[in-house]
Amino acid sequence: LSSSSPRQNGGTCMDAEGSAAFSSCLCPPGFSGDFCEIGIDSCQPNPCLNGGNCTNHGLTFTCVCPHGFTGFTCNDTTSLSPCAGRPCANEGTCVGQPDGTFRCICQKWFTGPTCSLLHRPRNRSKPVAAK
């Protein structure tokens, strides 16, 4: 191992036996080249499909998919969100479900599958005796 090695990016380079030349370098993950001088770009060529934008993270990457696409490489199409048409009335909150349906979380005075029914709490006062 030589201390005057031209290694870069944390690579470990070994001297050739009895020679001033370096025979090989062991590069850390994310780097390559004779002296570990080349950063690996996982976005070249672009692995993201359908116009997705790739962000390089050395040995890994992430894709930011355009509208209508999803998946690790933007290879799947998205279905319309079940909440897209705002199905919950009276300021109810729509929550999409994994099976493609929706559930409404209703405000205090509303109930029903789409919060369209007025909720009338039961009268809890004591009944008035008939005279």
ABEGO torsion letter per residue (X at the ends): XBAABABBGGBBBBBBBGBABBABBBBBBGBBEAAGABBBBAAOBBABBGGBBBBBAEABBBBBBBBGBBEAAGABBBBBBAAAAGABBGGBBBBBBAAGBBBBBBBAABBEAAGABBBBBBBABBBBBBX
